[in-house]
Amino acid sequence: MKDLRDVVAQLRGPEGCPWDKEQTALTLTPYALEEVFELVEAIERGDDNNVREELGDVLFQIVLHSQLAAEEGRFNLADVAREQADKLRRRHPHVFGGTRINSSAEVVAQWEIQKAREHSTTRIMEIPAALPALQRATKIGHKAQKMDFDWTEAKAVFTKVKEELAEFEEAWGQQTPKDSDGPSEEMREEFGDLLFSLAQVARHLHFDPEASLRAANEKFVKRFRKMIEVSCGEDPFLALPRDQKEKLWQQIKQTQPQKIAKKFPKI
């Protein structure tokens, strides 16, 4: 850690790297997001070498942000580590104190109680806007549930999904050929409501919709690449009639594995 900290300080020093010296916390934000996403992808692939590398890239972002703050006299890497260690001790009294807890559910409840003590209740919906939209929708649902504003069962949420789908179809049906500007604002809004409701179904069934969508994306990409391969390239595939493409898709679908992710995370 000391070696990494010294390397980052040198990169930012008078004789350091011009690119690193130009960065600010704001300019580094896209890279922080990108590195975390690459870490998640490596974890889902189960590639230990890549996971180790991506963890290092995420750690570099943490050290670099801390270095910027230290240069401005705000805080340093030791402050970040110390504050996190203190927070973990506070929020795990069953490990570092005398509290007795017997289940994961009790741990989560204790965590939220301690978190509420540390923060004002006005922060109940302060969820990072930069989170992927489905992931943020799930967190919003969890927050609403903690305030006793939620459906009682998954079936009730699915009823809401069907309502939102009907409203989206209605808005779609109101479109006319003259609507050259694309979907109406009402269509876009209803589509967002539909996606939000689907995220809540996943939450009630205790799986992560973001992970499910990533797996679906990967499944489609793998099957599509296989179609290109079987067709001997992009140009031959492009030249195929639409019905032949669909027939090829169905063939690939029968041979490709149905499950891409090894294990979906439970939420």
C-alpha positions as protocol buffer text, in pm:
chain_id: "A"
residue {
  index: 1
  type: MET
  ca { x: 0 y: 0 z: 0 }
}
residue {
  index: 2
  type: LYS
  ca { x: 284 y: 238 z: 84 }
}
residue {
  index: 3
  type: ASP
  ca { x: 447 y: 160 z: -251 }
}
residue {
  index: 4
  type: LEU
  ca { x: 123 y: 233 z: -438 }
}
residue {
  index: 5
  type: ARG
  ca { x: 68 y: 555 z: -242 }
}
residue {
  index: 6
  type: ASP
  ca { x: 425 y: 668 z: -320 }
}
residue {
  index: 7
  type: VAL
  ca { x: 382 y: 587 z: -691 }
}
residue {
  index: 8
  type: VAL
  ca { x: 60 y: 790 z: -709 }
}
residue {
  index: 9
  type: ALA
  ca { x: 223 y: 1083 z: -525 }
}
residue {
  index: 10
  type: GLN
  ca { x: 509 y: 1076 z: -775 }
}
residue {
  index: 11
  type: LEU
  ca { x: 267 y: 1068 z: -1068 }
}
residue {
  index: 12
  type: ARG
  ca { x: 112 y: 1386 z: -928 }
}
residue {
  index: 13
  type: GLY
  ca { x: 447 y: 1543 z: -838 }
}
residue {
  index: 14
  type: PRO
  ca { x: 639 y: 1822 z: -1018 }
}
residue {
  index: 15
  type: GLU
  ca { x: 818 y: 1572 z: -1242 }
}
residue {
  index: 16
  type: GLY
  ca { x: 518 y: 1341 z: -1273 }
}
residue {
  index: 17
  type: CYS
  ca { x: 281 y: 1245 z: -1553 }
}
residue {
  index: 18
  type: PRO
  ca { x: 115 y: 1540 z: -1734 }
}
residue {
  index: 19
  type: TRP
  ca { x: -216 y: 1352 z: -1760 }
}
residue {
  index: 20
  type: ASP
  ca { x: -228 y: 1257 z: -1392 }
}
residue {
  index: 21
  type: LYS
  ca { x: -130 y: 1609 z: -1288 }
}
residue {
  index: 22
  type: GLU
  ca { x: -422 y: 1757 z: -1483 }
}
residue {
  index: 23
  type: GLN
  ca { x: -692 y: 1541 z: -1320 }
}
residue {
  index: 24
  type: THR
  ca { x: -949 y: 1658 z: -1069 }
}
residue {
  index: 25
  type: ALA
  ca { x: -1204 y: 1460 z: -867 }
}
residue {
  index: 26
  type: LEU
  ca { x: -1470 y: 1546 z: -1127 }
}
residue {
  index: 27
  type: THR
  ca { x: -1263 y: 1451 z: -1432 }
}
residue {
  index: 28
  type: LEU
  ca { x: -1181 y: 1116 z: -1269 }
}
residue {
  index: 29
  type: THR
  ca { x: -1545 y: 1026 z: -1200 }
}
residue {
  index: 30
  type: PRO
  ca { x: -1608 y: 847 z: -1534 }
}
residue {
  index: 31
  type: TYR
  ca { x: -1297 y: 635 z: -1480 }
}
residue {
  index: 32
  type: ALA
  ca { x: -1407 y: 537 z: -1129 }
}
residue {
  index: 33
  type: LEU
  ca { x: -1740 y: 416 z: -1267 }
}
residue {
  index: 34
  type: GLU
  ca { x: -1573 y: 234 z: -1555 }
}
residue {
  index: 35
  type: GLU
  ca { x: -1326 y: 52 z: -1329 }
}
residue {
  index: 36
  type: VAL
  ca { x: -1603 y: -69 z: -1096 }
}
residue {
  index: 37
  type: PHE
  ca { x: -1805 y: -200 z: -1391 }
}
residue {
  index: 38
  type: GLU
  ca { x: -1498 y: -382 z: -1525 }
}
residue {
  index: 39
  type: LEU
  ca { x: -1445 y: -536 z: -1180 }
}
residue {
  index: 40
  type: VAL
  ca { x: -1805 y: -661 z: -1172 }
}
residue {
  index: 41
  type: GLU
  ca { x: -1762 y: -813 z: -1519 }
}
residue {
  index: 42
  type: ALA
  ca { x: -1443 y: -993 z: -1410 }
}
residue {
  index: 43
  type: ILE
  ca { x: -1615 y: -1128 z: -1098 }
}
residue {
  index: 44
  type: GLU
  ca { x: -1910 y: -1258 z: -1300 }
}
residue {
  index: 45
  type: ARG
  ca { x: -1669 y: -1432 z: -1539 }
}
residue {
  index: 46
  type: GLY
  ca { x: -1492 y: -1596 z: -1246 }
}
residue {
  index: 47
  type: ASP
  ca { x: -1149 y: -1497 z: -1379 }
}
residue {
  index: 48
  type: ASP
  ca { x: -925 y: -1461 z: -1072 }
}
residue {
  index: 49
  type: ASN
  ca { x: -635 y: -1302 z: -1260 }
}
residue {
  index: 50
  type: ASN
  ca { x: -864 y: -1041 z: -1410 }
}
residue {
  index: 51
  type: VAL
  ca { x: -1041 y: -985 z: -1077 }
}
residue {
  index: 52
  type: ARG
  ca { x: -707 y: -915 z: -910 }
}
residue {
  index: 53
  type: GLU
  ca { x: -612 y: -672 z: -1186 }
}
residue {
  index: 54
  type: GLU
  ca { x: -947 y: -490 z: -1176 }
}
residue {
  index: 55
  type: LEU
  ca { x: -936 y: -467 z: -796 }
}
residue {
  index: 56
  type: GLY
  ca { x: -601 y: -294 z: -840 }
}
residue {
  index: 57
  type: ASP
  ca { x: -752 y: -49 z: -1089 }
}
residue {
  index: 58
  type: VAL
  ca { x: -1032 y: 33 z: -843 }
}
residue {
  index: 59
  type: LEU
  ca { x: -777 y: 72 z: -563 }
}
residue {
  index: 60
  type: PHE
  ca { x: -576 y: 307 z: -783 }
}
residue {
  index: 61
  type: GLN
  ca { x: -882 y: 530 z: -816 }
}
residue {
  index: 62
  type: ILE
  ca { x: -923 y: 536 z: -436 }
}
residue {
  index: 63
  type: VAL
  ca { x: -557 y: 622 z: -379 }
}
residue {
  index: 64
  type: LEU
  ca { x: -561 y: 885 z: -655 }
}
residue {
  index: 65
  type: HIS
  ca { x: -872 y: 1058 z: -520 }
}
residue {
  index: 66
  type: SER
  ca { x: -719 y: 1052 z: -172 }
}
residue {
  index: 67
  type: GLN
  ca { x: -396 y: 1201 z: -309 }
}
residue {
  index: 68
  type: LEU
  ca { x: -587 y: 1489 z: -471 }
}
residue {
  index: 69
  type: ALA
  ca { x: -763 y: 1559 z: -142 }
}
residue {
  index: 70
  type: ALA
  ca { x: -435 y: 1542 z: 51 }
}
residue {
  index: 71
  type: GLU
  ca { x: -276 y: 1798 z: -181 }
}
residue {
  index: 72
  type: GLU
  ca { x: -563 y: 2034 z: -98 }
}
residue {
  index: 73
  type: GLY
  ca { x: -537 y: 1964 z: 276 }
}
residue {
  index: 74
  type: ARG
  ca { x: -884 y: 1808 z: 300 }
}
residue {
  index: 75
  type: PHE
  ca { x: -806 y: 1445 z: 395 }
}
residue {
  index: 76
  type: ASN
  ca { x: -566 y: 1165 z: 306 }
}
residue {
  index: 77
  type: LEU
  ca { x: -569 y: 790 z: 244 }
}
residue {
  index: 78
  type: ALA
  ca { x: -518 y: 712 z: 613 }
}
residue {
  index: 79
  type: ASP
  ca { x: -826 y: 922 z: 698 }
}
residue {
  index: 80
  type: VAL
  ca { x: -1033 y: 726 z: 443 }
}
residue {
  index: 81
  type: ALA
  ca { x: -919 y: 388 z: 581 }
}
residue {
  index: 82
  type: ARG
  ca { x: -961 y: 495 z: 944 }
}
residue {
  index: 83
  type: GLU
  ca { x: -1313 y: 631 z: 891 }
}
residue {
  index: 84
  type: GLN
  ca { x: -1419 y: 312 z: 710 }
}
residue {
  index: 85
  type: ALA
  ca { x: -1276 y: 90 z: 986 }
}
residue {
  index: 86
  type: ASP
  ca { x: -1457 y: 297 z: 1251 }
}
residue {
  index: 87
  type: LYS
  ca { x: -1783 y: 275 z: 1056 }
}
residue {
  index: 88
  type: LEU
  ca { x: -1756 y: -103 z: 1023 }
}
residue {
  index: 89
  type: ARG
  ca { x: -1697 y: -138 z: 1398 }
}
residue {
  index: 90
  type: ARG
  ca { x: -2001 y: 81 z: 1476 }
}
residue {
  index: 91
  type: ARG
  ca { x: -2227 y: -107 z: 1237 }
}
residue {
  index: 92
  type: HIS
  ca { x: -2116 y: -453 z: 1355 }
}
residue {
  index: 93
  type: PRO
  ca { x: -2174 y: -439 z: 1732 }
}
residue {
  index: 94
  type: HIS
  ca { x: -2236 y: -816 z: 1724 }
}
residue {
  index: 95
  type: VAL
  ca { x: -1870 y: -859 z: 1626 }
}
residue {
  index: 96
  type: PHE
  ca { x: -1696 y: -568 z: 1800 }
}
residue {
  index: 97
  type: GLY
  ca { x: -1938 y: -514 z: 2089 }
}
residue {
  index: 98
  type: GLY
  ca { x: -2169 y: -704 z: 2321 }
}
residue {
  index: 99
  type: THR
  ca { x: -2475 y: -727 z: 2095 }
}
residue {
  index: 100
  type: ARG
  ca { x: -2595 y: -1078 z: 2010 }
}
residue {
  index: 101
  type: ILE
  ca { x: -2727 y: -1139 z: 1658 }
}
residue {
  index: 102
  type: ASN
  ca { x: -2826 y: -1481 z: 1520 }
}
residue {
  index: 103
  type: SER
  ca { x: -2917 y: -1425 z: 1154 }
}
residue {
  index: 104
  type: SER
  ca { x: -2829 y: -1224 z: 843 }
}
residue {
  index: 105
  type: ALA
  ca { x: -3171 y: -1055 z: 859 }
}
residue {
  index: 106
  type: GLU
  ca { x: -3091 y: -927 z: 1209 }
}
residue {
  index: 107
  type: VAL
  ca { x: -2754 y: -802 z: 1083 }
}
residue {
  index: 108
  type: VAL
  ca { x: -2923 y: -600 z: 808 }
}
residue {
  index: 109
  type: ALA
  ca { x: -3177 y: -458 z: 1056 }
}
residue {
  index: 110
  type: GLN
  ca { x: -2900 y: -360 z: 1299 }
}
residue {
  index: 111
  type: TRP
  ca { x: -2703 y: -200 z: 1014 }
}
residue {
  index: 112
  type: GLU
  ca { x: -3000 y: 16 z: 917 }
}
residue {
  index: 113
  type: ILE
  ca { x: -3065 y: 118 z: 1278 }
}
residue {
  index: 114
  type: GLN
  ca { x: -2706 y: 230 z: 1319 }
}
residue {
  index: 115
  type: LYS
  ca { x: -2707 y: 401 z: 982 }
}
residue {
  index: 116
  type: ALA
  ca { x: -3021 y: 593 z: 1079 }
}
residue {
  index: 117
  type: ARG
  ca { x: -2848 y: 711 z: 1397 }
}
residue {
  index: 118
  type: GLU
  ca { x: -2559 y: 844 z: 1192 }
}
residue {
  index: 119
  type: HIS
  ca { x: -2773 y: 1020 z: 930 }
}
residue {
  index: 120
  type: SER
  ca { x: -3083 y: 1234 z: 937 }
}
residue {
  index: 121
  type: THR
  ca { x: -3403 y: 1063 z: 823 }
}
residue {
  index: 122
  type: THR
  ca { x: -3425 y: 1332 z: 554 }
}
residue {
  index: 123
  type: ARG
  ca { x: -3154 y: 1135 z: 372 }
}
residue {
  index: 124
  type: ILE
  ca { x: -3378 y: 831 z: 332 }
}
residue {
  index: 125
  type: MET
  ca { x: -3395 y: 870 z: -48 }
}
residue {
  index: 126
  type: GLU
  ca { x: -3039 y: 992 z: -105 }
}
residue {
  index: 127
  type: ILE
  ca { x: -2939 y: 722 z: -353 }
}
residue {
  index: 128
  type: PRO
  ca { x: -2657 y: 802 z: -600 }
}
residue {
  index: 129
  type: ALA
  ca { x: -2804 y: 918 z: -930 }
}
residue {
  index: 130
  type: ALA
  ca { x: -2501 y: 774 z: -1113 }
}
residue {
  index: 131
  type: LEU
  ca { x: -2603 y: 417 z: -1027 }
}
residue {
  index: 132
  type: PRO
  ca { x: -2734 y: 206 z: -1318 }
}
residue {
  index: 133
  type: ALA
  ca { x: -3106 y: 284 z: -1342 }
}
residue {
  index: 134
  type: LEU
  ca { x: -3233 y: -67 z: -1261 }
}
residue {
  index: 135
  type: GLN
  ca { x: -3002 y: -92 z: -962 }
}
residue {
  index: 136
  type: ARG
  ca { x: -3116 y: 249 z: -837 }
}
residue {
  index: 137
  type: ALA
  ca { x: -3483 y: 150 z: -884 }
}
residue {
  index: 138
  type: THR
  ca { x: -3422 y: -155 z: -664 }
}
residue {
  index: 139
  type: LYS
  ca { x: -3260 y: 55 z: -392 }
}
residue {
  index: 140
  type: ILE
  ca { x: -3545 y: 306 z: -407 }
}
residue {
  index: 141
  type: GLY
  ca { x: -3787 y: 18 z: -352 }
}
residue {
  index: 142
  type: HIS
  ca { x: -3586 y: -106 z: -53 }
}
residue {
  index: 143
  type: LYS
  ca { x: -3592 y: 243 z: 99 }
}
residue {
  index: 144
  type: ALA
  ca { x: -3969 y: 274 z: 50 }
}
residue {
  index: 145
  type: GLN
  ca { x: -4016 y: -70 z: 207 }
}
residue {
  index: 146
  type: LYS
  ca { x: -3828 y: 41 z: 519 }
}
residue {
  index: 147
  type: MET
  ca { x: -4076 y: 329 z: 549 }
}
residue {
  index: 148
  type: ASP
  ca { x: -4367 y: 79 z: 525 }
}
residue {
  index: 149
  type: PHE
  ca { x: -4467 y: 196 z: 176 }
}
residue {
  index: 150
  type: ASP
  ca { x: -4458 y: -119 z: -36 }
}
residue {
  index: 151
  type: TRP
  ca { x: -4659 y: -404 z: -180 }
}
residue {
  index: 152
  type: THR
  ca { x: -4713 y: -696 z: 54 }
}
residue {
  index: 153
  type: GLU
  ca { x: -4628 y: -967 z: -201 }
}
residue {
  index: 154
  type: ALA
  ca { x: -4472 y: -1019 z: -544 }
}
residue {
  index: 155
  type: LYS
  ca { x: -4808 y: -1104 z: -709 }
}
residue {
  index: 156
  type: ALA
  ca { x: -4940 y: -760 z: -621 }
}
residue {
  index: 157
  type: VAL
  ca { x: -4638 y: -599 z: -784 }
}
residue {
  index: 158
  type: PHE
  ca { x: -4687 y: -810 z: -1096 }
}
residue {
  index: 159
  type: THR
  ca { x: -5045 y: -681 z: -1115 }
}
residue {
  index: 160
  type: LYS
  ca { x: -4893 y: -333 z: -1117 }
}
residue {
  index: 161
  type: VAL
  ca { x: -4660 y: -440 z: -1400 }
}
residue {
  index: 162
  type: LYS
  ca { x: -4959 y: -545 z: -1610 }
}
residue {
  index: 163
  type: GLU
  ca { x: -5127 y: -210 z: -1537 }
}
residue {
  index: 164
  type: GLU
  ca { x: -4816 y: -22 z: -1646 }
}
residue {
  index: 165
  type: LEU
  ca { x: -4787 y: -236 z: -1961 }
}
residue {
  index: 166
  type: ALA
  ca { x: -5148 y: -155 z: -2049 }
}
residue {
  index: 167
  type: GLU
  ca { x: -5082 y: 217 z: -1999 }
}
residue {
  index: 168
  type: PHE
  ca { x: -4773 y: 196 z: -2218 }
}
residue {
  index: 169
  type: GLU
  ca { x: -4970 y: 18 z: -2491 }
}
residue {
  index: 170
  type: GLU
  ca { x: -5242 y: 282 z: -2467 }
}
residue {
  index: 171
  type: ALA
  ca { x: -4990 y: 563 z: -2503 }
}
residue {
  index: 172
  type: TRP
  ca { x: -4833 y: 378 z: -2798 }
}
residue {
  index: 173
  type: GLY
  ca { x: -5174 y: 340 z: -2961 }
}
residue {
  index: 174
  type: GLN
  ca { x: -5227 y: 715 z: -2946 }
}
residue {
  index: 175
  type: GLN
  ca { x: -4922 y: 773 z: -3166 }
}
residue {
  index: 176
  type: THR
  ca { x: -4999 y: 881 z: -3523 }
}
residue {
  index: 177
  type: PRO
  ca { x: -4794 y: 857 z: -3845 }
}
residue {
  index: 178
  type: LYS
  ca { x: -4746 y: 1233 z: -3816 }
}
residue {
  index: 179
  type: ASP
  ca { x: -4542 y: 1189 z: -3498 }
}
residue {
  index: 180
  type: SER
  ca { x: -4209 y: 1238 z: -3676 }
}
residue {
  index: 181
  type: ASP
  ca { x: -4027 y: 1325 z: -3355 }
}
residue {
  index: 182
  type: GLY
  ca { x: -4039 y: 967 z: -3230 }
}
residue {
  index: 183
  type: PRO
  ca { x: -4218 y: 836 z: -2921 }
}
residue {
  index: 184
  type: SER
  ca { x: -4424 y: 1085 z: -2723 }
}
residue {
  index: 185
  type: GLU
  ca { x: -4323 y: 1202 z: -2377 }
}
residue {
  index: 186
  type: GLU
  ca { x: -4614 y: 1000 z: -2242 }
}
residue {
  index: 187
  type: MET
  ca { x: -4480 y: 683 z: -2406 }
}
residue {
  index: 188
  type: ARG
  ca { x: -4134 y: 741 z: -2259 }
}
residue {
  index: 189
  type: GLU
  ca { x: -4282 y: 808 z: -1916 }
}
residue {
  index: 190
  type: GLU
  ca { x: -4500 y: 497 z: -1921 }
}
residue {
  index: 191
  type: PHE
  ca { x: -4207 y: 286 z: -2037 }
}
residue {
  index: 192
  type: GLY
  ca { x: -4004 y: 413 z: -1741 }
}
residue {
  index: 193
  type: ASP
  ca { x: -4291 y: 327 z: -1505 }
}
residue {
  index: 194
  type: LEU
  ca { x: -4300 y: -24 z: -1654 }
}
residue {
  index: 195
  type: LEU
  ca { x: -3928 y: -78 z: -1600 }
}
residue {
  index: 196
  type: PHE
  ca { x: -3951 y: 57 z: -1244 }
}
residue {
  index: 197
  type: SER
  ca { x: -4235 y: -186 z: -1165 }
}
residue {
  index: 198
  type: LEU
  ca { x: -4039 y: -479 z: -1312 }
}
residue {
  index: 199
  type: ALA
  ca { x: -3746 y: -387 z: -1086 }
}
residue {
  index: 200
  type: GLN
  ca { x: -3980 y: -407 z: -786 }
}
residue {
  index: 201
  type: VAL
  ca { x: -4098 y: -755 z: -891 }
}
residue {
  index: 202
  type: ALA
  ca { x: -3734 y: -868 z: -891 }
}
residue {
  index: 203
  type: ARG
  ca { x: -3682 y: -709 z: -549 }
}
residue {
  index: 204
  type: HIS
  ca { x: -3978 y: -894 z: -402 }
}
residue {
  index: 205
  type: LEU
  ca { x: -3850 y: -1219 z: -550 }
}
residue {
  index: 206
  type: HIS
  ca { x: -3503 y: -1144 z: -407 }
}
residue {
  index: 207
  type: PHE
  ca { x: -3294 y: -1126 z: -721 }
}
residue {
  index: 208
  type: ASP
  ca { x: -3099 y: -843 z: -879 }
}
residue {
  index: 209
  type: PRO
  ca { x: -3263 y: -715 z: -1202 }
}
residue {
  index: 210
  type: GLU
  ca { x: -2936 y: -547 z: -1303 }
}
residue {
  index: 211
  type: ALA
  ca { x: -2752 y: -881 z: -1293 }
}
residue {
  index: 212
  type: SER
  ca { x: -3037 y: -1049 z: -1482 }
}
residue {
  index: 213
  type: LEU
  ca { x: -3026 y: -787 z: -1757 }
}
residue {
  index: 214
  type: ARG
  ca { x: -2647 y: -812 z: -1782 }
}
residue {
  index: 215
  type: ALA
  ca { x: -2681 y: -1189 z: -1823 }
}
residue {
  index: 216
  type: ALA
  ca { x: -2951 y: -1144 z: -2087 }
}
residue {
  index: 217
  type: ASN
  ca { x: -2727 y: -896 z: -2273 }
}
residue {
  index: 218
  type: GLU
  ca { x: -2436 y: -1139 z: -2264 }
}
residue {
  index: 219
  type: LYS
  ca { x: -2656 y: -1428 z: -2379 }
}
residue {
  index: 220
  type: PHE
  ca { x: -2780 y: -1229 z: -2678 }
}
residue {
  index: 221
  type: VAL
  ca { x: -2427 y: -1113 z: -2770 }
}
residue {
  index: 222
  type: LYS
  ca { x: -2288 y: -1468 z: -2757 }
}
residue {
  index: 223
  type: ARG
  ca { x: -2568 y: -1605 z: -2973 }
}
residue {
  index: 224
  type: PHE
  ca { x: -2539 y: -1319 z: -3221 }
}
residue {
  index: 225
  type: ARG
  ca { x: -2163 y: -1368 z: -3251 }
}
residue {
  index: 226
  type: LYS
  ca { x: -2224 y: -1737 z: -3313 }
}
residue {
  index: 227
  type: MET
  ca { x: -2464 y: -1650 z: -3595 }
}
residue {
  index: 228
  type: ILE
  ca { x: -2196 y: -1432 z: -3757 }
}
residue {
  index: 229
  type: GLU
  ca { x: -1944 y: -1713 z: -3716 }
}
residue {
  index: 230
  type: VAL
  ca { x: -2174 y: -1975 z: -3870 }
}
residue {
  index: 231
  type: SER
  ca { x: -2249 y: -1735 z: -4157 }
}
residue {
  index: 232
  type: CYS
  ca { x: -1874 y: -1695 z: -4225 }
}
residue {
  index: 233
  type: GLY
  ca { x: -1870 y: -1323 z: -4153 }
}
residue {
  index: 234
  type: GLU
  ca { x: -2077 y: -1009 z: -4117 }
}
residue {
  index: 235
  type: ASP
  ca { x: -2133 y: -947 z: -4489 }
}
residue {
  index: 236
  type: PRO
  ca { x: -2272 y: -1296 z: -4564 }
}
residue {
  index: 237
  type: PHE
  ca { x: -2496 y: -1270 z: -4258 }
}
residue {
  index: 238
  type: LEU
  ca { x: -2619 y: -927 z: -4366 }
}
residue {
  index: 239
  type: ALA
  ca { x: -2708 y: -1068 z: -4707 }
}
residue {
  index: 240
  type: LEU
  ca { x: -2932 y: -1340 z: -4562 }
}
residue {
  index: 241
  type: PRO
  ca { x: -3310 y: -1292 z: -4590 }
}
residue {
  index: 242
  type: ARG
  ca { x: -3483 y: -1203 z: -4264 }
}
residue {
  index: 243
  type: ASP
  ca { x: -3652 y: -1543 z: -4235 }
}
residue {
  index: 244
  type: GLN
  ca { x: -3316 y: -1720 z: -4275 }
}
residue {
  index: 245
  type: LYS
  ca { x: -3170 y: -1507 z: -3998 }
}
residue {
  index: 246
  type: GLU
  ca { x: -3456 y: -1602 z: -3770 }
}
residue {
  index: 247
  type: LYS
  ca { x: -3413 y: -1970 z: -3857 }
}
residue {
  index: 248
  type: LEU
  ca { x: -3040 y: -1945 z: -3781 }
}
residue {
  index: 249
  type: TRP
  ca { x: -3117 y: -1771 z: -3452 }
}
residue {
  index: 250
  type: GLN
  ca { x: -3346 y: -2055 z: -3345 }
}
residue {
  index: 251
  type: GLN
  ca { x: -3077 y: -2309 z: -3435 }
}
residue {
  index: 252
  type: ILE
  ca { x: -2814 y: -2125 z: -3233 }
}
residue {
  index: 253
  type: LYS
  ca { x: -3060 y: -2089 z: -2946 }
}
residue {
  index: 254
  type: GLN
  ca { x: -3095 y: -2466 z: -2928 }
}
residue {
  index: 255
  type: THR
  ca { x: -2719 y: -2520 z: -2908 }
}
residue {
  index: 256
  type: GLN
  ca { x: -2614 y: -2228 z: -2686 }
}
residue {
  index: 257
  type: PRO
  ca { x: -2642 y: -2264 z: -2306 }
}
residue {
  index: 258
  type: GLN
  ca { x: -2948 y: -2103 z: -2156 }
}
residue {
  index: 259
  type: LYS
  ca { x: -2763 y: -1974 z: -1851 }
}
residue {
  index: 260
  type: ILE
  ca { x: -2471 y: -1734 z: -1884 }
}
residue {
  index: 261
  type: ALA
  ca { x: -2413 y: -1625 z: -1524 }
}
residue {
  index: 262
  type: LYS
  ca { x: -2281 y: -1890 z: -1284 }
}
residue {
  index: 263
  type: LYS
  ca { x: -2485 y: -1756 z: -997 }
}
residue {
  index: 264
  type: PHE
  ca { x: -2723 y: -1466 z: -967 }
}
residue {
  index: 265
  type: PRO
  ca { x: -2674 y: -1260 z: -651 }
}
residue {
  index: 266
  type: LYS
  ca { x: -2959 y: -1271 z: -401 }
}
residue {
  index: 267
  type: ILE
  ca { x: -3081 y: -937 z: -267 }
}
